[in-house]
Structure formats: structure tokens, C-alpha cells
Amino acid sequence: MGISVAGKAVSINDMHEEGVDTSVARNPTSRIFQGIELHHMFSRSGKTGRKDDGNPLIHALKGRYGFTITPFWKAQLMGRADLILDKAQANLAGFTHCMAIPSSSPFCSEVTDLVANKLGLPVLQPTFFRKKTVREMLEGLAANPPKVRKGQKTAYNGQLNTWQALPDATICEAKNVDTNIRLLFDFFVLLPDAPRLEGQRILIVDDIFSSGSSVLSVREIVSNQLGAEVGYVSFLSGMR
């Protein structure tokens, strides 16, 4: 059970397993990533040999880059996600809130509402932090340079040059950064008067897991700075 891409139209195809495993039987999947328990509703795979396996689906669901999915196929997919969440409830027990990773697309909020309704949890709106501007990112990197491996230096310096050429107020987007260097950057900044979250357990909800940079940046704020425990669930997994 996979996906098919005809031109830029994406649909579910139960005759093969290419791109994304869209079955209920083999999902969800879980693993530990830098101390965070990750749960994924659907699994991406490299069975077609494409580097972007699964990405056409998330592009279609978010309405970007010209990819599309019909309401019928989207409803089919969300229905399967609901059944998969039934299977995941025991592993997702004990959280106090769901919270979407900030996104320019409403799809991540749709997934968050699906998870929150299934678990009977309130949604915590991520209004107490935002994405960094280019100026904030560059100033932070100058003050605390990351440890850049030899094989990352060219991409890292190229990214700095890209940001330096942009207006100071430009928002830094993880999706525009090479996945091989995303973990070198924190993309979010805490706002003044943020709530204290000690004793809370926040389930972070994402549409797709790529490098893990977004969830680590959010954990830095929600857990390390505000005191909550965090877990994570995404609509699509990383590549396997």
C-alpha cells in the first residue's frame, strides 16, 4: 500500500508499497531520537530510489510546488490515520497537551486536531515562540558557532552566505536548508512572557520528520527553557 504520482497528482495505490506505506496494518512506527520517543503514523520508504520518497504526498497535502491530492484520497488517508492512532493510544498516553510545530501550512494543525481529538487532549497554541529572522540566526551563530564537521563545511558556509545576502527580517525556514546541516541550527526563538510549563507533558505534532532539527529546536524551548516533558508524533516518518 503506497502512493502513486501521475505528473503532480498524488493518490493512494494499494497495489504497491512505493513512497509511503499507507497501510493500517504496518503502522504506526516508533523509535528514539536523541532522547525523544518518536511515533509516526505513516512510514516513508526508499523503495523507488527517489530521494524525495513521500515528499510528493506531503507537498500535495500542504498544497505546494504544484502537487495536488483530491478530497477523496485525502479523506481516505486521514481515515487510515485515525485508525492508526487507535493502535497508538497506549504509547501516547499521559500527555497533557498537543502542540503543532509552527508551519506556514494549515495541514500540521489539521493533524494536531486529529491527534488531540483522538487522545482527548487540549491543544496548546505555539504562540510563545516563533521562527528566527536571518539577523537573529546569524547573530546567534556568531556568538555560539556550532561544531561543523569537515564534510559539512562547504554546505554550512554556503548557507551562511545565502542568509547574509537576505534582508535582516527574512524568516529562516528549515525546509530551505540542506538536510545534512539542519541539525547545526536552532530555528526558533522564545518570546517574552512565555508560560512556565513545569509538570506538563507536551506531545509535539509534526507533518513530516526529516532531519529532526525542528523537534530538537522546539524541545530546547518547551523542555529545556520552559520545563515541560515532550513527546513527538508525525504524520510521515523519516526515510528508512
Backbone torsions as a table, in degrees:
resi	resn	phi	psi	omega
1	MET	NA	105.8	-176.3
2	GLY	-131.5	-153.1	176.5
3	ILE	-123.8	154.9	172.4
4	SER	-120.2	145.6	178.9
5	VAL	-125.3	109.8	178.3
6	ALA	-107.0	104.2	-169.7
7	GLY	68.6	-108.2	174.4
8	LYS	-126.3	17.7	176.7
9	ALA	-95.5	123.3	-175.4
10	VAL	-105.4	137.8	177.7
11	SER	-144.0	164.1	173.6
12	ILE	-81.1	139.1	177.0
13	ASN	-131.3	109.3	-176.9
14	ASP	-82.7	6.1	-179.8
15	MET	-92.2	-11.4	178.3
16	HIS	-148.4	177.7	-177.0
17	GLU	-120.4	28.1	-174.6
18	GLU	-78.7	139.9	172.1
19	GLY	84.7	-62.1	-179.3
20	VAL	-142.8	133.7	172.2
21	ASP	-80.1	104.4	-176.4
22	THR	-96.0	14.5	-179.2
23	SER	-80.1	155.0	172.5
24	VAL	-82.2	-34.2	-173.8
25	ALA	-62.2	-38.8	-173.8
26	ARG	-100.1	8.8	179.3
27	ASN	-125.2	156.2	4.6
28	PRO	-82.8	175.4	173.3
29	THR	-121.8	157.9	-177.2
30	SER	-142.7	153.6	172.3
31	ARG	-164.2	171.0	177.5
32	ILE	-104.1	132.1	178.7
33	PHE	-130.8	110.8	179.8
34	GLN	46.8	47.5	175.7
35	GLY	83.4	0.4	179.4
36	ILE	-108.4	131.5	176.4
37	GLU	-80.9	117.4	-178.9
38	LEU	-99.9	136.2	174.5
39	HIS	-125.3	133.3	-177.2
40	HIS	-124.0	129.5	179.8
41	MET	-69.0	-47.9	179.2
42	PHE	-123.2	146.9	-176.9
43	SER	-105.0	129.1	170.6
44	ARG	-80.7	152.0	178.1
45	SER	-140.2	162.9	179.5
46	GLY	-102.7	26.5	-173.4
47	LYS	-66.7	-20.1	177.7
48	THR	-91.4	-9.4	-177.8
49	GLY	82.8	1.3	-180.0
50	ARG	-83.9	139.5	177.6
51	LYS	-67.8	-26.6	-175.8
52	ASP	-100.3	24.3	-179.8
53	ASP	-50.6	129.1	-178.7
54	GLY	90.4	-28.6	-178.2
55	ASN	-63.3	-38.5	176.8
56	PRO	-54.9	-35.3	179.2
57	LEU	-66.3	-48.1	-178.3
58	ILE	-68.5	-34.1	175.5
59	HIS	-61.5	-42.5	-179.9
60	ALA	-65.1	-43.8	-179.3
61	LEU	-66.1	-27.6	178.9
62	LYS	-96.5	-1.8	176.5
63	GLY	65.0	45.2	-178.5
64	ARG	-130.6	161.5	178.4
65	TYR	58.7	22.2	175.8
66	GLY	83.4	-3.6	179.8
67	PHE	-77.2	146.6	-178.1
68	THR	-136.5	156.0	170.7
69	ILE	-142.1	136.7	-176.9
70	THR	-73.0	156.2	175.7
71	PRO	-54.6	-35.0	-179.9
72	PHE	-61.7	-50.1	-177.5
73	TRP	-69.7	-35.3	176.6
74	LYS	-63.9	-42.9	178.6
75	ALA	-62.8	-39.4	176.7
76	GLN	-60.4	-44.1	-178.0
77	LEU	-67.7	-43.7	-179.8
78	MET	-67.2	-32.9	175.7
79	GLY	-64.1	-40.5	176.8
80	ARG	-67.8	-38.4	177.1
81	ALA	-59.5	-40.0	178.4
82	ASP	-61.3	-42.5	178.8
83	LEU	-67.8	-36.5	178.3
84	ILE	-66.0	-39.0	177.4
85	LEU	-64.2	-31.4	174.0
86	ASP	-57.1	-41.7	-179.2
87	LYS	-71.4	-25.2	-174.5
88	ALA	-92.5	-4.5	-170.4
89	GLN	-57.6	-39.1	-179.0
90	ALA	-63.0	-37.8	-179.9
91	ASN	-76.9	-16.3	-178.4
92	LEU	-108.1	16.0	-179.7
93	ALA	-78.3	153.4	172.6
94	GLY	94.5	-1.9	177.3
95	PHE	-83.2	153.1	-178.9
96	THR	-100.7	-24.4	-178.7
97	HIS	-149.2	156.5	165.7
98	CYS	-107.0	146.4	178.3
99	MET	-146.0	127.5	178.2
100	ALA	-77.2	143.8	166.7
101	ILE	-69.5	131.0	-178.0
102	PRO	-54.3	135.2	-177.6
103	SER	-145.8	150.1	176.5
104	SER	-76.2	-12.0	179.0
105	SER	-104.7	146.0	178.2
106	PRO	-75.8	-6.7	-174.4
107	PHE	-63.5	-38.9	179.7
108	CYS	-61.5	-37.1	176.4
109	SER	-67.4	-35.1	176.2
110	GLU	-61.4	-44.5	179.4
111	VAL	-64.9	-40.4	178.8
112	THR	-60.9	-43.8	178.0
113	ASP	-62.7	-38.4	178.4
114	LEU	-62.2	-46.6	-179.4
115	VAL	-66.0	-45.5	-178.0
116	ALA	-61.6	-42.9	179.2
117	ASN	-64.7	-39.9	-179.5
118	LYS	-65.6	-38.9	-176.2
119	LEU	-92.3	-7.0	-178.5
120	GLY	68.3	38.8	-176.3
121	LEU	-113.4	149.7	171.6
122	PRO	-73.7	155.8	177.4
123	VAL	-97.3	124.7	174.3
124	LEU	-90.0	118.2	-178.8
125	GLN	-76.8	133.0	-177.2
126	PRO	-81.5	56.0	-176.6
127	THR	-89.7	-3.3	-175.3
128	PHE	-99.0	5.3	171.1
129	PHE	-149.1	164.0	-178.2
130	ARG	-149.1	169.8	177.3
131	LYS	-71.7	145.2	-179.4
132	LYS	-72.2	150.5	169.6
133	THR	-82.4	166.0	177.1
134	VAL	-57.2	-42.8	-179.5
135	ARG	-62.5	-45.0	179.3
136	GLU	-62.8	-40.8	180.0
137	MET	-63.6	-48.9	-176.9
138	LEU	-66.1	-39.2	178.1
139	GLU	-65.0	-40.1	178.8
140	GLY	-65.8	-39.6	179.5
141	LEU	-69.1	-34.6	178.0
142	ALA	-67.8	-36.9	-179.1
143	ALA	-76.4	-36.9	-178.2
144	ASN	-135.8	79.4	-177.6
145	PRO	-63.4	137.4	178.0
146	PRO	-75.5	164.7	175.5
147	LYS	-83.3	107.8	-176.1
148	VAL	-100.2	120.6	177.6
149	ARG	-70.8	158.0	-177.6
150	LYS	-53.1	-43.8	-178.0
151	GLY	-71.8	-8.3	-179.2
152	GLN	-101.6	-10.5	-169.2
153	LYS	-61.1	-42.6	-178.8
154	THR	-63.0	-47.0	180.0
155	ALA	-66.2	-40.2	-179.6
156	TYR	-62.8	-49.7	-179.8
157	ASN	-64.1	-35.9	177.2
158	GLY	-64.1	-38.1	178.7
159	GLN	-67.3	-40.7	176.7
160	LEU	-60.2	-43.7	179.5
161	ASN	-62.0	-39.3	178.4
162	THR	-62.0	-47.8	-179.8
163	TRP	-65.5	-38.7	-178.8
164	GLN	-64.4	-24.8	-179.7
165	ALA	-84.6	-7.2	-177.4
166	LEU	-96.2	156.7	173.9
167	PRO	-58.5	146.8	-175.0
168	ASP	-54.2	-34.9	-173.9
169	ALA	-85.4	0.2	178.8
170	THR	-61.6	136.8	-180.0
171	ILE	-81.0	134.8	177.3
172	CYS	-81.5	123.1	-178.9
173	GLU	-112.5	123.7	-179.6
174	ALA	-60.0	-33.9	-176.7
175	LYS	-64.3	-18.3	179.8
176	ASN	-93.6	4.0	-177.2
177	VAL	-109.5	138.8	177.5
178	ASP	-50.8	130.2	-177.9
179	THR	-61.0	-24.2	-178.7
180	ASN	-71.6	-15.9	-179.1
181	ILE	-123.8	2.7	-176.8
182	ARG	-59.7	-35.1	-177.1
183	LEU	-68.4	-6.7	177.4
184	LEU	-81.0	-9.7	-172.4
185	PHE	-122.2	143.0	167.3
186	ASP	-99.1	121.2	-171.4
187	PHE	-94.9	-8.2	-175.5
188	PHE	-119.7	153.0	178.0
189	VAL	-129.4	138.0	179.8
190	LEU	-75.1	138.8	179.3
191	LEU	-93.2	158.5	177.3
192	PRO	-61.5	155.3	177.2
193	ASP	60.9	30.8	175.5
194	ALA	-69.4	148.8	-179.1
195	PRO	-72.6	149.9	169.1
196	ARG	-80.2	140.4	-174.1
197	LEU	-124.1	23.1	178.4
198	GLU	-58.1	138.0	179.1
199	GLY	84.9	-6.9	179.0
200	GLN	-93.7	152.9	175.0
201	ARG	-124.0	109.1	-172.2
202	ILE	-100.5	124.4	175.1
203	LEU	-92.7	107.7	179.6
204	ILE	-77.3	130.9	-178.1
205	VAL	-116.5	131.5	-176.7
206	ASP	-131.4	160.0	177.3
207	ASP	-85.8	-36.3	-179.2
208	ILE	-149.5	137.8	174.7
209	PHE	-93.7	124.0	178.5
210	SER	-115.1	-87.9	-179.8
211	SER	-93.6	-21.0	-174.7
212	GLY	95.3	-0.3	-176.7
213	SER	-64.0	-38.2	-177.7
214	SER	-67.1	-46.3	-178.5
215	VAL	-67.0	-34.5	177.4
216	LEU	-68.2	-39.0	178.1
217	SER	-65.6	-40.7	178.6
218	VAL	-68.7	-39.8	177.4
219	ARG	-60.9	-40.2	179.3
220	GLU	-54.7	-39.2	-179.1
221	ILE	-80.7	-54.6	-171.8
222	VAL	-69.9	-39.6	-176.7
223	SER	-95.4	-59.2	-173.1
224	ASN	-69.6	-32.8	-177.9
225	GLN	-99.0	-31.8	-174.7
226	LEU	-110.8	-7.5	168.3
227	GLY	91.4	6.8	-179.7
228	ALA	-89.9	156.8	166.7
229	GLU	-83.6	151.7	-179.0
230	VAL	-131.0	149.7	168.3
231	GLY	-130.7	179.3	-173.1
232	TYR	-149.4	136.5	172.1
233	VAL	-137.8	137.9	178.8
234	SER	-128.6	157.0	177.5
235	PHE	-70.1	-46.8	177.3
236	LEU	-117.8	143.5	179.6
237	SER	-81.0	178.2	167.3
238	GLY	-73.4	177.0	178.9
239	MET	-71.4	146.6	175.5
240	ARG	-134.2	NA	NA
